[in-house]
Amino acid sequence: MNSRLLLAFLCVASLSTGCIIVDDDHPPARRGDVTFMWTFAGLRCDGARDVYGVNIQIPGESLHNGGQYGCNTNNVDGIVLHDFVPGTYNFQIQAVDYRNVVIFEGSGSFVINGDARVNIDMVPVGNSNNSSYAYLTWTLPGNKLCNQAGITTVEITLDDLPPENFPCFRGQELPGLQTPYLAPGEHYIDFIAKDSTGRPLYYFRGSLSTQAYNPVSANYHLTSGGAAISWRFSDGSVTYDCLQADGSPGFRVGLNFRDVFTNELVYGEEGDWQVCSSKPITYSFLRPGTYKVILIATTSNGIQYRSNPNIPNLVVQADQFPGPNQALEVTLFRQ
């Protein structure tokens, strides 16, 4: 018989009135202290010169000194509040200047079942909605430093904010590049690493997860992929090569890649033009993703050729660089 069931049976059978059964699998909740540790937009008390004190409100609780505390107590940027009964508590917290004007604020909750700890980075008044920020760092292929990889700037797009360019080294030093204040949750983020001429070389597209009043650190690996493209021509019945399409030495083919995610053309409206006989063409710095391949050509006597828009998409994989013998062959049809 289960030991607890046996004990319960003995208690019922006993004439004693002092029998108590304790369930070891579910011990009783414990009283505890809560420790608040705070910063102000990432600054400690000695850096946030305007902060004179911190006020805390916990509904239903009467706090020592009316909930008003110095910014630093015993060389600690925080305070310990003692002896809470088990349960969940909400709180409001405000940093004030010497005139008692609120300059930073925050809110949240904590659970007491033994001691608890609250780390909170208060935000400037007017930047509320539980917002916080992130520190962004990034790595490049081969773990190269920015100057080793030839990267000067990194363009970053967050959600629907305008893209901004930052010096590459900002993401390779700690704590990292600080974002604007963001609401807690998932955010879209996009990186484009560029050389000194502005040419894109490495990329990342994904998400950034932020937390309420708690700055996070996020690291991203910027990379690229490659593709190899070859071509042939067709009049609808037979296929042929460059010389049969146009014998002139300057006969060129225009290539482009349309990102199926953004609908953007990698080489703009002009495209990337190559001498027809130079195929296959290899590309080394494409953003990993899925593309529609577009090829066009016009012969010296005005005959136009274009690739079929229904050809399979090209998938560019990170850190994969197909060689000429792995080229995707595209047929251009006479129009």
Secondary structure, DSSP 8 states (H G I E B T S, - for coil): --HHHHHHHHHHH-S-S------TTS-----EEEEEEEEETTB-TTT-TT--EEEEE-TT---GGGGEEES-BTTBSEEEEEEE-SEEEEEEEEEE-TT--EEEEEEEEEEESS-EEEEEEEEETT--TT-B-EEEEEE-GGG--HHHHT--EEEEEETTS--EEEEGGGGGSSS-EE---B-SEEEEEEEEEE-TT--EEEEEEEEEEEBTTB-EEEEEE-B-EEEEEEEEEESSS-EE-HHHH---TT-EEEEEEEETTT--BTTTTT-EEEEGGG-SEEEEEE-SEEEEEEEEEE-TTS-EEEE-TTS--EEE-TT----GGG-EEEEEEE-
